[in-house]
Amino acid sequence: MDFFISPAYAAPAGGGDPFMAFLPLVIIFVLFYFLLIRPQMKRQKEHRQMVESLSTDDEIVTAGGVLGRVTEVGEQFVTVEVADGIRLKVQRHTIGAVMPKGTFRSAS
């Protein structure tokens, strides 16, 4: 019967280095760190610094796309003037970007 089906022999037990078994997992973790985790942490740090450095008369864009000028800065909230006499209170962390001076007037 060995003519049609070749015999399957068991592999020797305990073969191989245990470090080599975990090497692919270590390589994947290192790749994830440098391609995903590290850039995300850098973006979070830059956003946190931008939000902490907000001051009055800064021109900002919120995450929702609202353009305005900061009129009052609080600990958790920022008051943003979006048009003459119209002010919105937004959370600090929802501010997406600080725009160059003059952007608010040129967009009106």
C-alpha positions, 0 to 999 in steps of 0.5 A: 500500500506504500505504493499509492500513499507515502508514509508520514513520519513524526517530526522530532520533538523539541526541535528549534530555538524558542527565540526564533519562534517569537521573532516574527511577533517581535518584528511585527510589534516593532513595525507597528510601533514605528508605523502606527503607534509612534506617529499617532503619539507625535500627532497627539503631542502636537495637538495638545501643545497647540490647544494649550498655547491658544490665546485670544485673537487666534484664528482657529478652525474647529473639527467641525469646520467652523472658522472663527476668532478666539475671544475668551479662553477658559480651562475646558472651553473657548469662546469663538466669534464666528461673525459680528456679535455671534459667539460660540462656546466650544471645547478646547480639544475640538479645535482642529487648527490655528489659522494664519492671521487674516484668514477670518476676515478674508473668509467673511 
